[in-house]
Every structure is written in structure tokens, then in C-alpha cells.
Amino acid sequence: MSERLDKIAIGSDHAGVKYKALIKEHLESKEIQVKDFGPFDEEPVDYPQWIRPVAQAVADGECPAGIVLGGSGNGEAIVSNKIHGIRCAVCWDEKSARLAMEHNNANMISLGQRMVSPEMALKIVDAWLDADFHGGRHLRRINKIEPDSE
């Protein structure tokens, strides 16, 4: 695991609470500090109120990385990517997670609890944590994402 990811922000909606708890426990077993933004039960909630603070914590530098979860992970990624400086990738397997870091320098990932098994969710997290950004042509492309960075 890269030293850059020693503290991770995490949050979900009601449809991602179970995997959020599983991933939090997994990260803590690796001695990674986790800031859990909630929620803490499966009572229905509107995901933006729980996901935006996770992305903001990453954008502000409070946490170097974040993981968000929902039913599919799509809405959570959309909310996260509205925050300046966030590159949140929806991941569905180890390869998508690895490439999210290697090619996109994703500082957040989004997972769908209804899309992958619990075992795959942990493999996704580990693949992302273990990957390193390749830079080079990928950095040039990332710099073109934000119009003011070229």
C-alpha cells in the first residue's frame, strides 16, 4: 500500500452501509485511519448529504483519499466529481480499480453494494490502494480535465 493513503474518508447512502462497515474494518486492519462520514444504519437517506462531505474532506486535504458507496455507486461518483479537484471512479472489479489509480490518479473510488460481492469489494479497495499513478501521458490528460490547469 502506498504511504499516500494512510487516512481515508468513507461514506455511503443507506444502500451501501453494510459494505462501508466491512471496508472500514478492512482498512483499519491494515492500520489505515478511517474518517467515517456515515450514515450508520440502513434508514433511507438522500445520498448527496452523506457523499459531499467525504469528497470535500478529500478536496480540502483533510484526507488524501476517499471511498463512497451506494446501490450502484453511480450517483455517489457523480456527487463526488462535482467537487473541484476530485477524480472519483466507479469500480466494479480489480482491473477497473487498478486503472483508476494508474491512469486517472483517482483520489476517490465509488462502489455499488448491489453490483459486487463483499469479497470483490475488498479486492477492489486493495487493488486501488496497491496501485501507483503512472504519470507521463496520463498526467497530461488529467491536466486537461480542469480547464484552468492547462
C-alpha positions in Angstrom: 0.0 0.0 0.0 1.2 3.4 -0.8 2.1 5.7 2.1 0.0 8.5 0.5 -3.2 6.6 1.5 -2.7 6.5 5.3 -6.1 8.1 6.0 -9.3 7.5 4.0 -12.6 9.3 4.2 -15.6 7.0 3.7 -19.3 7.5 3.3 -22.4 5.9 1.8 -26.1 6.1 1.5 -28.4 3.5 3.0 -27.8 1.1 0.2 -24.0 1.0 0.9 -23.9 0.9 4.7 -23.1 -2.8 5.1 -20.1 -2.6 2.7 -19.0 0.6 4.3 -18.7 -1.1 7.6 -16.9 -4.1 6.0 -14.4 -1.8 4.2 -13.8 0.4 7.2 -12.9 -2.7 9.3 -10.7 -4.0 6.4 -8.8 -0.6 6.2 -8.4 -0.4 10.0 -6.9 -3.9 10.0 -4.3 -2.5 7.6 -3.6 0.3 10.1 -5.2 2.9 7.8 -7.1 5.6 9.7 -10.7 5.9 8.5 -12.9 9.0 8.9 -16.5 7.7 8.6 -19.0 10.3 7.5 -21.9 8.0 7.9 -24.7 7.1 7.8 -24.6 4.3 10.4 -27.9 2.5 9.7 -30.0 1.5 6.7 -32.7 4.1 7.2 -33.3 5.7 3.7 -31.3 8.9 3.1 -30.6 11.2 0.2 -27.0 10.3 -0.8 -25.7 13.8 -1.6 -25.8 14.9 2.0 -23.6 12.0 3.0 -21.3 11.8 0.0 -20.5 15.5 -0.5 -18.7 15.8 2.9 -16.5 12.8 2.0 -15.4 14.5 -1.3 -14.9 17.8 0.4 -12.6 16.3 3.0 -10.5 14.9 0.2 -10.5 18.1 -1.8 -9.6 20.1 1.3 -6.7 17.8 2.1 -8.2 16.5 5.4 -7.9 13.0 3.9 -5.7 12.1 0.9 -8.3 9.7 -0.4 -12.0 8.6 -0.2 -14.3 5.8 -0.8 -18.0 6.2 -1.3 -20.7 3.5 -1.6 -24.3 3.2 -2.7 -26.5 0.8 -4.5 -24.7 1.2 -7.9 -22.1 3.7 -7.0 -23.0 5.9 -9.9 -24.8 8.7 -8.0 -22.1 8.8 -5.4 -19.4 9.2 -8.1 -21.4 12.0 -9.7 -21.8 13.9 -6.5 -18.1 13.5 -5.7 -16.9 14.6 -9.1 -18.8 17.9 -8.7 -16.2 18.9 -6.1 -13.2 20.7 -7.6 -10.1 18.5 -7.5 -11.9 15.2 -7.1 -11.4 12.3 -9.5 -13.8 9.6 -8.4 -14.0 6.4 -10.4 -16.8 3.9 -10.3 -15.1 0.5 -9.9 -16.5 -2.9 -10.5 -13.5 -5.2 -10.4 -9.8 -5.2 -9.6 -8.7 -4.1 -13.0 -11.1 -1.0 -13.0 -9.7 -0.1 -9.6 -6.1 -0.5 -10.5 -6.5 1.5 -13.7 -8.4 4.2 -11.9 -5.2 4.9 -9.9 -2.6 4.1 -12.6 -4.2 6.1 -15.4 -6.5 8.6 -13.7 -4.8 9.2 -10.3 -8.3 8.7 -8.8 -8.3 10.2 -5.3 -11.7 8.5 -4.7 -13.4 5.4 -5.7 -17.1 4.5 -5.7 -18.6 1.1 -5.3 -22.0 -0.4 -5.7 -23.1 -2.7 -2.9 -25.8 -4.2 -5.3 -23.2 -4.7 -8.0 -20.4 -6.7 -6.5 -19.9 -9.3 -3.8 -18.4 -8.4 -0.4 -15.2 -10.2 -1.4 -14.9 -8.3 -4.6 -15.5 -5.0 -2.8 -12.4 -5.7 -0.7 -10.4 -6.8 -3.7 -11.3 -3.5 -5.4 -10.2 -1.5 -2.5 -6.9 -3.4 -2.2 -6.2 -3.1 -6.0 -6.7 0.7 -5.8 -4.6 1.0 -2.7 -1.8 -1.0 -4.1 -1.6 0.8 -7.5 0.5 3.8 -8.3 -0.2 6.6 -10.7 1.9 6.2 -13.9 2.2 9.9 -14.7 3.5 10.7 -18.2 0.8 10.9 -20.8 -1.8 10.2 -18.2 -0.8 13.4 -16.3 -1.1 15.4 -19.4 -4.6 14.1 -19.9 -5.6 14.6 -16.3 -4.4 18.2 -16.6 -6.9 18.7 -19.4 -9.8 17.8 -17.1 -9.8 21.1 -15.3 -9.9 24.0 -17.8 -7.8 26.3 -15.6 -4.9 23.8 -15.3 -3.7 23.8 -18.9 
